[in-house]
Amino acid sequence: RTRYLGLEGKVMALPSSVSTFLKHEKRNMFIRAAVRDLTSKGRYSANDESVYMFFKRRFGREIAELVSDPMCRGIFASDCRTLGASAVFPQLVQGEYGHRSIIKSMYRNKIENPDFVGKFSEFSLRANHDGWRILNFNHGMEQLPRAILNILR
């Protein structure tokens, strides 16, 4: 599945395969981030850090700003500097703890569990199977509570 990001005033697809990675105009940024993750030591601290600091430490400032911030705003409607990494991305934090690298952890998990798709509800599995897409309200999210209020009146 292709994911998109707004970068430098335009919508850009994130690489989703080796071939799209090799053709991607930001491949050097992703290569630097991957090398940083693969060569960094794991952090073994009980203190949680923000998603921003986690991504910055593991992948560098560029990835923290261009990837983690929009991702947190899109998923959690919150700033990545205020969300705890272990609370919102526990698999990534555990991957660092267990394998010293997020990339190594993801690769090993894929090799060891090739059919694993995660713990999803029956509803989300059906949505994925049927190809459901994200809802979009013509007049923004405020349209939903207004519609509910109109029904309740």
C-alpha positions in Angstrom: 0.0 0.0 0.0 1.4 3.4 -0.9 1.6 6.1 1.7 1.8 9.8 0.8 3.5 12.7 2.5 3.4 16.5 1.9 7.0 17.5 1.2 8.2 20.9 0.0 4.7 22.0 -1.1 3.8 18.8 -3.0 2.4 15.4 -2.3 5.0 12.7 -2.6 4.6 8.9 -2.4 6.8 7.2 0.2 8.8 4.3 -1.2 6.9 1.0 -0.8 9.3 -1.4 -2.6 12.9 -1.7 -3.6 12.1 -0.4 -7.1 10.2 2.7 -5.9 12.9 3.3 -3.3 15.7 3.3 -6.0 13.7 5.8 -8.2 12.6 8.0 -5.3 13.9 11.6 -5.4 14.5 11.6 -1.6 16.4 8.2 -1.6 19.6 9.8 -0.3 17.6 11.1 2.7 16.2 7.6 3.3 19.6 6.0 2.8 21.2 8.3 5.4 18.4 7.5 7.8 18.8 3.8 7.3 22.5 3.9 7.8 22.1 5.9 11.0 19.5 3.4 12.3 21.7 0.4 11.4 24.9 1.8 13.0 23.4 3.4 16.1 23.5 1.7 19.4 20.2 0.8 21.1 18.9 2.9 23.9 18.2 1.0 27.1 16.4 3.5 29.4 13.2 3.3 31.4 12.5 7.0 30.6 10.2 7.5 27.7 11.1 10.1 25.0 8.9 11.9 22.6 8.2 10.5 19.2 10.2 13.4 17.7 13.3 12.7 19.8 13.0 8.9 19.1 12.9 9.4 15.4 15.6 12.1 15.5 17.9 9.9 17.5 17.3 6.8 15.3 16.9 8.4 11.8 18.0 12.0 12.0 16.3 15.4 12.2 15.1 15.3 8.6 13.1 12.1 9.1 11.8 13.3 12.5 10.5 16.5 10.9 9.3 15.3 7.5 7.9 11.9 8.5 7.2 11.5 12.2 5.5 14.9 12.6 3.0 14.6 9.7 2.4 10.9 10.7 1.6 11.9 14.3 -0.6 14.8 13.2 -2.5 12.5 10.8 -2.9 9.5 13.1 -3.2 11.1 16.5 -4.0 14.7 15.7 -1.2 15.7 17.9 2.4 17.1 17.9 5.1 14.4 17.8 7.0 16.4 20.4 4.3 15.8 23.0 3.5 12.1 22.3 5.6 9.4 24.1 7.2 7.0 21.6 6.6 3.9 23.8 2.9 4.8 24.1 2.2 5.3 20.4 4.8 3.2 18.7 5.6 0.4 21.1 6.7 -2.0 18.4 9.4 0.4 17.2 10.7 1.0 20.7 10.7 -2.8 21.4 12.5 -3.3 18.1 15.2 -1.0 19.1 15.5 -2.7 22.5 15.5 -6.2 21.1 17.6 -5.7 17.9 19.4 -2.4 18.4 17.8 -1.2 15.1 14.3 -0.6 13.9 15.2 -1.8 10.4 16.7 -5.0 11.7 13.7 -5.6 13.9 11.2 -5.1 11.0 13.3 -7.4 8.8 13.5 -10.1 11.4 9.8 -9.9 12.2 9.0 -10.3 8.5 11.3 -13.3 8.1 10.1 -15.0 11.3 6.4 -14.2 10.8 5.8 -13.7 7.0 2.0 -14.0 7.3 1.6 -11.9 10.4 -0.6 -8.8 9.8 -1.0 -7.6 13.3 -3.8 -7.6 15.8 -6.8 -6.1 13.9 -10.4 -6.1 14.8 -12.9 -8.0 12.6 -14.2 -4.6 11.4 -10.7 -3.4 10.3 -9.9 -6.7 8.6 -13.2 -6.5 6.6 -12.5 -2.8 5.7 -9.1 -3.8 4.4 -10.4 -6.8 2.5 -13.2 -4.8 0.9 -10.9 -1.9 0.0 -12.7 0.7 2.2 -11.1 4.1 2.2 -10.9 6.9 4.7 -14.0 9.0 5.1 -13.8 12.6 4.1 -16.4 15.2 5.1 -17.1 17.9 2.6 -17.3 20.6 5.4 -14.6 19.2 7.7 -14.9 17.1 10.9 -17.3 19.5 12.4 -19.9 18.1 10.0 -20.1 14.8 12.1 -21.0 16.3 15.5 -23.4 18.7 13.8 -25.2 15.8 12.1 -25.4 13.9 15.4 -26.8 17.0 17.1 -29.4 17.4 14.4 -30.5 13.8 14.8 -30.8 14.1 18.6 -32.9 17.3 18.4 
